Amino acid sequence: MRHRLIPLILFLAFSLNHLRAQTPRKIIDSLLVRVQEKLPADQLANMYGELGWQYAAINLDSAIYFGQKAVEKAEEAKDPKILAQAYSDLGSGILQKGDLQASKKLYLQSLKIREEIKDSLGMAKSYNALGFIYQREYQTDSAIAYFLKALPVFQKSNAQLNAAAVLNNLGVIYQNLPDYQKAKQAYEQAITIREELGDFRSVIGTYNNLGTVYKYLGEFDLAESYFQKAIVKATELEDPMNQAISYRIYAMFLLEKGDLDNLEEIARKGLIVARQVNTQYEVAALETALGSALNAKGKFREAKPLLLSAAANFQEQGSEEDVLFPYFELVSLYAALGQADSSRYYSNLYQQTLRSKVEKESKEVVAELETKYQTELKDLQIAEQQLQIRNQNLLIFGSLGLAFILAVVGYLLYKQQKLKNRQLQQEDELKTALAQLETQNKLQEQRMLISRDLHDNIGAQLTFIISAIENLKYFEPIKEQLTVRYDTIASFTKQTITELRDTIWAMNSGQVTWDSLMLRIQDYVQKARESKSSMHFDCEVAENLDSHSLLASSDSIQVLRIVQEAVQNAVKYSEASQVQIKFHATKKDLVATIHDNGKGFDQGTILLGNGLYNMQKRAEELGGKVEIKSGLGQGTTVKLTWPMSGSKEKN
């Protein structure tokens, strides 16, 4: 599951400094007493807005209700500044409920009023809110534009808490690019400001974001400490909304880490809080995490309703990316329960949703670039028409005198040069747009490659599992054989799920470090060691390979599959006592060698099977090659060589 970052406190409503030291519940109790008094409409609007903002930490339905009351009183007061703030307060509650379009409409209404009354600080708050919405819609360019509009206004006005919110949002964008160092720097600046000013409620979100960056940087202990710190702080402040969000983020971290026992405990706690606050995204995400943990532990009956609920919830929210994860878990769950039709249904639904998502993203990129191209082309045509008109005017007024003509000619020459410079600039911008399109196409190729790996490799194995389970219906008379077949299918299913998770790991990583790849390989070697206790395995990485250097996700999955195939062949056929796996780099290439001291085979008499053929095809897609050397009594060596990043030849 791509990690969705927490909703931010986008503005500070009308809360006073002395209120910040109190818990939301105490502030709410005080305000509920005040609104019963006969007060002017403008004061009631401010109080209802503050109630909505404070209730956002406890119950979103109540937050929206008081936000609507604030709008009613602001319209009655006929004060545009108060009305703009009321729209903003209501938009915040609806945004945290997950309705992006409705909240965007309210923020645009607020921005329009603030532009009319020239409220620059209020406009900056609206820019920040709209930037966050576009960020949630994965429209990065629009999000950055709005954030960069807001930041200088906040800094100039010394609105440090608002500036911290923008820094947090920019950190989110840098994280998604990904540029983790810039994201880390932005989050640390936001934390410093918020802690110094005592804005502990908002700093909870930044703790979670910084923990996520440390996770991607491979510093898991630091990441876990920040996730736990966020939960502790949210609990101290009696802030159930941030508790739910923090539990969800920590649960997804534990799921990726494979810590199923702690995951089950954290997910159950988080679900209680999320259902209390009624935040649908957190509920669905925590149901997915808990269902995945129970599924992995074999508690299929308990996991099933959670995963079905999560899938339905994500579908209702229109979260096409997040719904993939409960679909994936339901495939293996129904297979384990022996319900082949249901397993096949969710397998097909998973692939259709994944394909739809990739196609949608590709179309959006192409449409955006086409729009930019058409706009530039139209500007060029208008410029050419203007030039023709100017030349005609020159002929008409030529009779006014040589001096005037010379002046006009000079003026035209100046404008022509300016126009030429503009055309050159537009051509450069067009080239840049085409280069961006090429980059997006390369990214699309990588995604399609991994999707094909899911479909061709893992899909075929899941089909085998389903067919095997269906055939078991006809083995009732021979109970002894059924036990063996169940064990075989269970073992094959675990292998299939492991391979599918390897592929999902590569798809979600974007780029993979050598450390991360080696952890995957060592996990596989450990399983081979457990299955073949008589065989000794060594795995070495040469010092000339930087453990923090990056591989494309598509390259990493190819290398992992080739190593897995070579180790599997050694375990099955070599009768070896030792298997060595080594990685090193030459000046231009990366090299992986898998050698066993087994019985070997005569390469002249043995035909290559599907496994060896697949290794060669994967090596070709890396731009490299696989060499296999073996002889009777001499063991077998598989050598994979592929170019370093940047030197791979295009086919």
N, C-alpha and C positions, 0 to 999 in steps of 0.2 A: 504494500500500500504506500503510494507516495505520501510522504509525511506532510499533512496540512498544518500550517502554522496557526497559532491561536488568534482569535479575534482580539483586536486592540481597543483600548479606550481612546477613542478618536478625538474627544474634546472633553472639557472639564465642566461643562454645564454651568451652574451658578453656585457650586458648593463653596463654602467659606473655609478659611485656613483652620479655624478651630474645630471644624467638623471632621477634618481628615484623621485626627487622632482617635475618633470614635469608630465603632464597628458599623456596618451598614444597617443592622437591625436597630441599634440605638438611634441612629439618625432618622430612620423611617418612623419609629415610634414617636419621636419628637415632632416630625413634620405632619403626621396624621392628626395630631392634636391641633396644630396650628391651622390646618386647612378647614377645620370645623368653624373657625371664627369668621365673622363678617369682614372680609378684607377686600380691598380693591382688586379688580380683575387682573391687573398687571402683576401684583404680588402673588396672587393665587397661581397664575401661569408659571411664574418662576418656581414656586414650591412644588407644583405638580411635575414640572420638568425635573427637579431635583429628586423627587420620589421615583420617577421613572428610571433615572440614572442609577440610583441606589438599589432599586429592585432588580436591576439587571444582574446583580451578583447573587440574587436569591431565587427569583421566579420571573421568567421572561414574559409570561402572560400578564402578570401584574405590571411589569415594566411597560408593556405596550398599552395597557389600559390607562395608566397615569400619563403616558406620553400623549394619548389622544385627548385626555382631559386638559393637558397643558395647551394643546393646539386650540381647543374650544375657547378657553379663557383668553388666550393671546389674540384670537380673532375678535373677541368681545372688547378687549382693551384697545384695539386698533393701533398698536405700537409695532412698527415693522421690525425693529431689532429684536423684540421679545418673540414675535411670530417666527422669525428666522431661526431663533434658538430652539423654539418648540418643535419646528419641523426637524431640526437636527437631533434633538433628544429622542423623538419618536423613531427617526431613522436608525438610531443606534440600537434600540431594542429590537426592531424588525430585522436589522442586519445580523444580530447575534442569534436570532431565531432561525436564520438561514435563507430568508427571502431577499436575494440580492437585487432583483428588479424593483421591488416595491421600495426598498431602502434607497436605491439610486434615485428614484423619482423624488423622494422627499428631500434628499440632499441637494438635488438640482433646484428644487423650489427654494430651499434655504439660500443657495448660492445666488439665485436671481435677485432675491430681496436684498442681500448684502451688497451686491454690485450696485443696485439702485441707490442705496443709502451710503455707498462708499465706505463700508465697514471693512477695512483691509484685514484686520486680525480675524474677524469672522469669516471673511472669504478664504483666508489661509486654512482655517479649520475645515471648511467645506472641501477645499482642494485635498486636504489630507484624507478625509473620509472617502471621497470619490476615488482617490488613488488606491486606497485599500480595497474598494469594491472591484476596480479593474484588475488588481492583483489577484483577487480571489477568482476572477474570470479568466486568469492566465493571459491577460492583455498587457504584457510587460511594458511596451513602449508607452501606452497611455498612463499606466500606473506611475512610471518614472517621471513623466512630464508633470503630473499633478503634484507629486511629492516635491519635485524641485521648484515648483511654484510656491509651495507652502513654506519650505525650510528657511529661505532668506527673510521672509516676513516675520516668522517667529523669532529668529535670531536678532533681527533689528529691533523688535518690540520687547526683547529680553523675556520672551515667554518660553522659559527653559523646559517646562514640562511638555509643552506642545512640540518643541524642537526634539525632545527625547522620543516622542511618539513617531515623528517623521524618521529619525535615525533608526528606530526599530523597524519601521516599514521598509526603509532602504536596505537594511540588513537582510530582510526576508527576500528581497529581489536579488541581491548579490548571492544569497544562498541558492536560489533557484537557477542562477545562470550556468554553472555554479562558479563562484569566486569566494571560497570559504574564508580566506584571509581578510578580505574587505568586509565580509559579513561579520566575522568575529570582531573586527575593529569597531564597526557601527554598533553592535550589541553592547560591547564593553562601555562605549561612550554613553549610551542610553542608560545602562545600569548605574554608572557613576552619578549622572544627573539625578535620576529618580531616587537613589538611596540618600544623596545629600539633601534633597528637598523633602524626604519623607514620604514619597509617593509609592508606598510599598504594595498597594493593590495593583498598580500598573507594572511594577518591576517583576511580578510573578511571571507574566508572559515573556519578558525578556530573558529571565532565567531559563525558561523552557527552550526558547529559541537558541540561546548560547549552548545549552546542552546538546541540542540537535546538531549544531555545527561541530562540536567536539566529537560527536558520534561519527560524522562523516569524515573527520580527520583521523579517525581510528583511536582516539583517546577516550576509551570507554569508561574508565573510572571517573574521569572528570565529568563526562556526560551524565553518568548516573548520579553524581553528587549534585549537579544542578537540577536534575529532574526531582530528586528527593527534596531539595531546598525549596522548590516551587510548591510542592505539596504541603510541606510544613508551614510555609508562610501563608498560604491560602487558608489553612486550617486555623492558624492563629488569628487571622483577620475575620474568621467566620464568613468566608466568601465562597459559597458552594459552587458558583459558576466557574470560578478559576480552579476550584478543587476538581470539578468534573473534567475540565480541559487538561489539567496537569496529570490526573490519573490516566486519561486517554493517551497522552503523549508518552508517559512512562510505560504504560502497558504495551504500546507498539514497539518501544525500545526493547522490552523484555522478550517480545515475540521474535524480533529479529535476532536477538542474542540467543534464543533457545532456552531461556530460563523459565520452564513451564510451571514449576511450583509457585514461584513468586508471581508469575504472570496471572495465574488463576486467582490468587489472593487480591492482587491490586485491581484486576478487572472487576471482580465482584464488588469491592468497595466503591470503585468508580461508578458502576451501574446504579448503585443505590442513590448516589448524589446526583448523577445526570438525570435520572427519572424524576427526582424531586424538583430539579430546576426546569425540567421539560425542554432540554436542549437536544433536538433530534439528531444532529450530527454526532454528538458525543455518545449518545445512547447507541446508535448504529455501530460506531467504531468500536466501542467497548464490547458490544455483543459479538462483533467479529473476532476480537482478540480472545475473549473468553471461549467462544465456540471453537476457535482454532486450537486452543490449549486442551480443551476437553476431547476434541477429535484426535489430537496427537496422543492423548492418554488412553484412547480406546473407549471413551465414554460417549458413544455415538448417539444414544437416545437423548442424552442431556444436551449434547451439542446441536442437534438438529433444529429445535425451535429457535435457538439463538441465531443461528446462521440464516435461517429463513426470514426471521424478523429483520435482521440487518440488511439482507438483500432487498426486501420490500421497502425498507426505510430509505436506503440509498437511491432506489429507483424513484421514489416519490420526490426526493430532493433534486433529481436530475443529475446526480453525481455519477456519471458514466465511468469514471476512472476508479472510484472507490468500490463500486459494486462488483468489480472483477474478483475481489478477494473472497467474499463469501461464496461466490460462484465456484471458485477454485477449490475451496474446502468442501463444498457440497458434492463435488465429483467423487472425491475419495471416500467421503462419508457414506454416500449411497452405494458405492461399490463394496464397502466393508459390510453394509447391511444386506447385501445381496439383491438390491433393487436396481437391476441393470438399466431399465428404461429411464429411471430418474437420473442415474449417473450419466447416461448418454445425453439426456436432455440438458443438464447443466454444463456438460463438456461442450456441446454445440453452442449453448447460450454464451459461455465464456469466450469462445473463439469469435462468435459474431460480434459481441460487444467490443472485444479488443480490436477487431478489424475496423469496426465502425469508428472507434475513437481515433485510430491512426489516420484513416481516410479523412475524417473531419478536420483534424489538425493540419493535414497537408493542404486541403482545400482552402482553409482560412489563410494560410501563408501565401498561397498562390494568388488568392483574391486580393489580398492587401497589396502585394507587389504589382499586380495588374492595375489596381486603382492608382497607385503612385505613378506608374508608367503613363497611363492615360492623362493624368493631370499634367505631367511634365510635357507631354506631347502637345496638349492643348495650349499651354503657355508659349511654347515655341511658335505655334501657328499664329497666335495672337500677336506675338512680337514681330513676325514677318509681315503681317498685315499692316501693323503700325509703321513699319519701315517703308512699305510701299506708299502709304498715305503721305508720309513726310516727303518722299521723293517727288510725288505729284505736286505737293504744295510748293516745292522749290521751283518747279517749272512755271507755275502760275505767277509767282511773285518775283520771277527773275528780272522783269522789266523795271523794278523799283530802283535799280542802280547797282553798280558794281560793288560799292562798299557794303550795301546791304546783303548782296549775294555772297560776298566773301564772308561776312559774319554768319550767314545762314549755313554756308558750306562748312565753316569751322565748327559750328554747333552740331551739324549732322555727323561730321567726322568723329566728334567726341561721343555722340550718342551711339554711333555705329560700333565704336570700340567698346563702349560700355555694354552694348547688346551682345557683342562677340564674347566678351568676358562672361556675361551671364549665360550665353549658350554653352561655353566651355564648362562652366560650373555645373550647369544642368546635365551635360553629358557625363561629367565625373560622378554626379549623384546617381545617374542612371546606371553607370558601370558598377557603382557600389551596390545598388539595388539588385543587379543581376548576380553580383558576387554573393550577396546574401541568399538569393534564391538557390544558387549552386550549393551553398553550405547547407541550406535546409534540405535539399535533395539528397545530399550525402547522409544527413541525419536520418532522413526517411529510409534510405537504403539500409542503414544499420538497424533501424527498427523492424523493417520487413524481414531482414535476415534472421533476427532473433524470433520474430513471430513464426517464420517458416520452421525454425528449429523446434518451437513449441508444437506446431501442427504435425510435422513429418515424423519427428523422433518420439516425443512424449505421447502424441495423439494415438500413434500406432500401438504403443504399449498399453495405453488405457483400454483401447479396443480389445486387445488380447485378454486383459483382465476381465472385462465384461463378458466376453465370449466364454472364458473358462468358468466363470461363476454360473452362467446360464446352463452350461453342460453338466454342472454338478447335480442339477435336478434329476438327472437320469442315472445316478450312481447309488441309489438308495440300497440295493441289495448288498453292496460290497462296502461295508462301513470302514473296514481297515484301510482300504485304498483311499477312501474319502479323506481320512486324516492326513495322509501324505500329500494329497492334492491341495487341501486347504493350506498346509504349511508352505507348499511351493508358491501358491498364489499370494499368500501373505508376504513371503520374502520378495516376490517380484513386484508387488504393489509398493512396498517400502522403497525398493530401488527406483521405481518409477517416480514416486513422490519426491525422492531426493534429487533425481535428475531435473524434475520440473522446477523445484525450488532453486537449483543451481541456475537454471535459465532465467527465472524471475529475478534472482539476485543480479545477474548480469544486465537484464533489461532496466532495472531500477537504478543501477549504479551510475550509468552514463559513462564514467571512466573508473577504472579499477586499479588500485595500487598492487605492486608485486606482493606486498605483505598479505593483502586480502586474498589474492589468487592462491598464494602458498597455503593459507589457512584452509581453503577449499580442498586443495590437493591433499594436504595432510589429513583432513577429515576422511577423505576417501581411502587413503592408504591405511588409516587406523581400522576402518571397516574391513579392508582386505586382510590386515594382520589378524583381526579377530576371527575371520573365516578360515584362515590358513595359518595356524599357530606354529607350524613347522617351518615356515618361511620367514626370513629376516628382511626387513625393509629399511633402506636408507634414503633420505631425501635431503639434498644439499643445494644451496644457492651460492654461486660464486660471489666473491667480494666486489667484483667489477660490475655487479648489478645493483643499482640503487633501489632499496626496498620501498622508497616513497615515490619512485617514478611511476607514471601512469600508462595504462593500456586502454585502448578502446574496449567498451563492453563486448562488442561483437568479436574482437580478437581474443579476449580472455576466455569466452565460452568455447571457442574453437580449440584453444590450447588445452583447457580443462578436459574437453571430450577426448582429445587425442591421447592425453596421459592416462585417462581412465580406461580407454580401450586397450592401451598397451599393458597396463597393470593387470587388467582383467584377463587378457590372453596369457600372461605369465602365470597367474594363479591357476587358470584352468588347465593349461597344456604343458607347461615347461618342466614340471617336477623339480623346480629349482629350490635351493636352500637359501638363496639371497637375491634380492632385487634392489638395484640402485637407480635412483632418479636424480638427475643433476641438471642444473640450469646455469648457463654462463653466456657472456656476450663477446662477440668479436667486434671489429671496428664498425661493421655495417649491419651485422645480423645478430639475432637472438637464437640461442640453441638450447633445446631440451633433449636429453638422452635418457632412455629407459633401457637398462641392461639386466638380464638375468643369467645365472650360471647353470641353467638347466640343460635338458637333453638336446635342445636345438632341433632343426629340421633341414632337409635338403631342399634348397630354394628351387632347384631344377625340376623337382618332381611334385612339389606342393602348389596347388592353385590358390590364389588369393581369395579369401572369403569376403562376406559383406563388411565385416569389421575392419579389415585391412583396407578395403576399397574406400570405406567412409573416412578413414584417417587420411588417405591421399586427397580426397575431395575437400576435406576441411583445410588441409595444408595449402591447397591451391587457392582457397578463398582468403587465406592469410597472405597470399603472394609468395609462399614458400614451398617447401617440399618435404616429403618423408622418405627416409632411406631405411631399409630393413636388411640387416646382415645376420645370417645364421648358418650354422653347419652342424652336422650330427656330432654330439658330444662337446660342442663349442659354445653352447648357450645362444641367446638371441639378443640383438641390439636394435632398438628403434630410435632413430635420430631425426628430430624435427628441427628444421632451420627456416626462419622467416625474417624478413627485413624489419629493422627498427622503425618506429613511427616516423613518417615523413619520407621514407625511402621506398615504400611499397609501390610497385608499378601498377598503373591503371590498366585494366583489361580492355 
